[in-house]
Amino acid sequence: MSETAVENPTAGSPLDEPVIVDAVADAVPKPATTPDGSFTTRQSREEATIEARQFVYDQSFGTLTTINQSGNFEGFPAGQIEYYIDDAEQDATLLLIAVDMSSAFRNIGSGSPCSLAIRTGDQPNGETPLHAAAAKRIILYGEFDYVEPSLKVKAAFFAAHPDALEWAPGMPGFHKTQWIRFTITGIHYIGGFGDRHYIGSLPVDKYVDAPVNERCKHPESDSFLSRLSRMTWR
């Protein structure tokens, strides 16, 4: 690790002690190289599509961005965190709960386009990457439809988000909520730094067909399924 002395521009003389400016840069993972020292080919679009599919499946929080349709900030984008699960059995669509009083879903109801941004570090109790700029993130563009999912899918949602049972559709004593399904129509993926990872659009059809490892995704689903089957909904 190298050290560089940095001059103080206000004092006009070098600082008393050298400032380590390369520590972070030295720790950033470098691209794989061939024996002659040249960089190997960066991640392909096909590899990125498979990686992105698994990434979205493994996460469960995203920032839903819409365009304000009224009020003081009409015309400005607004983003808010939303819970979701990836429904691998329904063409890689995402399942969410819409709270009718939410500004985001009011915007969507008034015709706003929307996108869902997902990144490493937003997940509860998850690790925040040391180099956030090199972390995976993805923007999904799409459309919402109101649905009535099966108890199995609901159980998977609450296994991922047990606190959301409080505002589940049909539960008394809360604002009106509804199940909604997000169908992906466009994808922009950032796999990390562009010299070694893919950055750009991904084909939706290939993304939907990409395999996912579902191991241990929703370990509490069975217990929630049993609980939901005994509940009385309004």
N, C-alpha and C positions, 0 to 999 in steps of 0.2 A: 504494500500500500504506500503510495507516494504522498508527500506533504508539500504544500506550496505556501509560501509566505505571501499574505495579502496586504497591500498597502492601504493605509487609512486615507481616503481622499480628502477628508476635512483637515487632518493634521499635517498632511504633506510629508509624512515620514512613515516608515514601515511600523507595523504593530510590534510590540515587544516579543510576542510569541507567535510562531507559525500557526496558521489556521488550517486544519485538515479539511480540504475541499473535495478530496477524491474518495473518501471513505464509502459514501453511498454508491458512487459510480462503480467502485471496485466490487461491491457486493451484488450488483445487478447481474443476473444470469446472462452469460454471453451465448450467442448462437453456436450451434454445433459446427465444427469445422472438419474438413477433410485432412488427410495426412499432409498435404502441401500447404495447409494453413488457410485455405480459402473457405468461405462460408458455404454450407450445404444449402440446397434449395429450401426456401421457406415453406411453411405449412400450405398444403394445397387447399383448394376450395372444397373438394370432397372431404378431406380430413377435417376441415373447419366445420362443415355441415354436421358431421357425426358428433364432433365435440360440442357444438352449440346445442344440439338436441339433448344430449345428456346433461349439459349445464343447466338448461331451463328446467329439465325434469328434476334435477337435484335441489334446485332452489324453491322458495315458496313466498318470496316477497318481491314486489316490483314497484316502480314509480309510475303511476298512471298520469299521463300528461294530456290535457285537453285545452281548448281555447275558450276563454270566458265569453259567454254569449250575452252578458248583460252586466250592469253594475259599474262601479268606478273603474274597474280594470277590464272592461269589455275589449275584446280583441287581443288581450295578452295571454300567453300560455301560462298554465298553472299545473303544478305536479303535486301529487300526494301519494303516500305509501298505501298499497293495497295488498291484501292477502290473496294468494291464488294457489291452486295445485294444477299440475299438468296431468290431463286425463289421457293416458297412453292408449286407452281403448276407444277414444273418440277423435282419431286423426290429429293427435297432438294439440287439441284445443285446450284452453285454460278455463278453469271453473273459478268464479269469484262470487262474492255476495255483494249486491248493490244496495246501498242505503239510500233511499229515495231523497232524503234531505241533503245528501252529499252534493257539493258544488260540481264535482267531476261528473257524476251521473246526471245531474240536471243539465250540464253542458252537452253531454252526449245526447240526451233526450231532445235537446234543441238543435241538434244537427252538427255538433262539433266533431271533427275528426279526432282520433285518439291514438296514442302509442303507449306501450308498456316497456319501460327500461328496467333491466335486471342486471345487477352487478355483484361481484364478490364483495363481501363485507357488509351488505345490508341485512344479512340473515341474523336472527337473534342467536346469541351465544356462538356465533360463528367467528372464524378467525378473520381479522382485518389484514389484508396482505401488506407486507413490508413495502412493496413497491406498487402502489395503487395504480400508477400509470401503466403497469405491465399486467394488470389483472384482467380477467375476462369480463366483458360486458356486452350486452346485446339490446337492441331496440326492436321490438315487435310492433308491426302495424297491423290493424285488423278491425273487425266489426263485432259488436255485441248482439246477442239474442237472448231473450228470456227463456229459461228452460226449467224443467222439473227433473233433476237427476235422480238416479236410483239411490236407494239407501246405502248401497255399497260405496258409491262415489261420495255421497255425503259423509260417510264414516271416514273415508280417506281424507277428506277436507278437514274434518274436526280432529283427526289424529295429527295432522300437520299444524292445526291452529285451534287447540282446545279452548282458548279464551273466546273464540268466535261463536261458540255455542250460545253465548248470552244473547247475541243478536241474530241467531239463525232465523230464516224465514219461517213464520208461523209461531214463533215464540212470543208469549204475551209480555207486555210492559216495555216494549222498545219501539223505536221508530219503524215504519214499514220497510221491510227488506225483501229482496227477491234474489233468486239464483240467476246468474247470467253466465253465458258461455262466450268466450273470446275466441273467434276464429281468425287465425293468422293469414294475412294477405301479403305481407312484405316483411323482410328481415334485413337488418344491418348488423353485422357482427364485428366485434373488435376482439381478436384473440389475445392481444398483447402488443408488444412492440412490433412494428411493421416489417422490420428486417428479418424476423424469424416466424412471425405469426400472420395469419390471414386477416385482412381488414377489408370489408366491403359487403356487398349484398350476397345473400344465399338463396338458392332456389327453394321455394316453399314446398314443392312436391317432393324433392329429395329430403328435405328436412322432416317432413311428415313421415316418410318411409324409413328414416334412419332408426336403427335399433337402440333400445335403451336398456340399461341394467337396472332392474326394479328391486334388486336385493335390499331389504331393510328400509325401503322408502317410507312406509307407513306402518311401523311395528305395532301401533296401538289400534289399527283399523278394526280388528275383530271385536275388541271390547267396546269400541264406539258403535259398531254395527248392532251389537246386542242392546246397548243402551238406547239407541235411536228407535229400535223396533218396539220398545216398551213405552216410548214417550207419547203423550197426547198433545197434538198440535191444535192450535186454534183454527 
